[in-house]
Amino acid sequence: MINTTFGLGPQNILLMGAHCDDIEIGCGGTILQLVEKYPSAHFEWVVFSSTPVRAREAEASAALFLAGAASRNVTVRQFRNGYFPYVGAEIKDYFEILKTQVSPDLIFTHHLHDRHQDHRILAEMTWNTFRDHLILEFEIPKYDGGLSSPNFFVPISQAQAEKKASALMECFVTEAVKPWFTRDTFFALLRLRGVESNSPTGLAEGYQCRKLVLA
């Protein structure tokens, strides 16, 4: 197992999720750790699909996860849920605008081979647009399956795991009707990735890192 750090730390972090809870599910624990370790960093948080009710949930959740960050900008868009492959030109136009507004040192996005069409399109757009950046692809548990074997792990503390799960359950009330949206689900994946990474806490979040250049 090779351990590494971000050195002085990323100062501009871009987080992108297709839906209002994706960022938190995929990398919530890592966000809490980054805010703690690099308090001067700027976080650009972008959600691509929402409704007015879910937008309020997303904004409340982002406020919890980014509490303590020196600088942040939360954007909630309303591209049509479930139709990203068919509104791809509109999403591409937004990516072209986004890349002129942010210069991230670190990007979090969906897994490139995610079985959910919205997730997959967003990952493809990320790679098409940000071609000289460190990109970490997070994973979302779902009915469709499709989880892979991560090659990049971020161990998180018990407190960070608890805060992640609690914030998800507290903020996203509209998702409570889904049988998979439970604390047990989130902790199960954290525990599994903790085992795979030999995390000292037994908990971790896993990512795909397709390109990493050692300077």
C-alpha positions, 0 to 999 in steps of 0.5 A: 500500500502506497501512502501519499499526501497533497503536500501543501494541499489543494487550494481550489476544489471542484465538486460535481454531482448529477443529483442533490445528494450525489456529492455527499454520498460519493465523497462526503467524508473526504470533503469533511477531511479536506475542510479540516486539513486545508481550511484556506481552500476554496470549494466550488460545489455544483449540482446539475439536476434538482427541483425547488424542494431538493435544491433547498435540501442540497443547499442545507447539506452543502452548508453542513459539509463546508462549514469551516471552509474559508471560501465556497460557492454552491450552484444548483442547476436544473437540467432534466433528471434522467435525461442527461444523454438527451440534453447533453449539448446544454450540459456541455455548454455549461461545462464550457462556461464552468471551465472559465470560472474555476481553475481546480487543483482537484476535481471530484465527479462520478465514475466514468462507467456508472450505470446511471446515465446522468452520472455517466454523462457528467463523468464524460463531460468532466474528462472532456473539459478538464484535461490537465487536472487531478480527477477522482471519480466517486461511487454511488451505491444503487439498485443497478449495481455497478460498483467497481474496485477503487484504486485510490482511497481516503481513510476517514475517522469515525466522527467524519463517517458519523457526520456524513451519514447523519447529514445525509439522513437529516438533510435529504428527507425526500430520499427517505422513501427509498429503501437503500437510503439508510445509514447502514448502506453508507456505513457498509460501503465505508467499511468495505473500502476501509478493509480494502485500504487497511484504514486505521479507522476501518473506514474509507471512501474509494475512488477511481484515479485514472491519471496521476503524474508524480511531479 
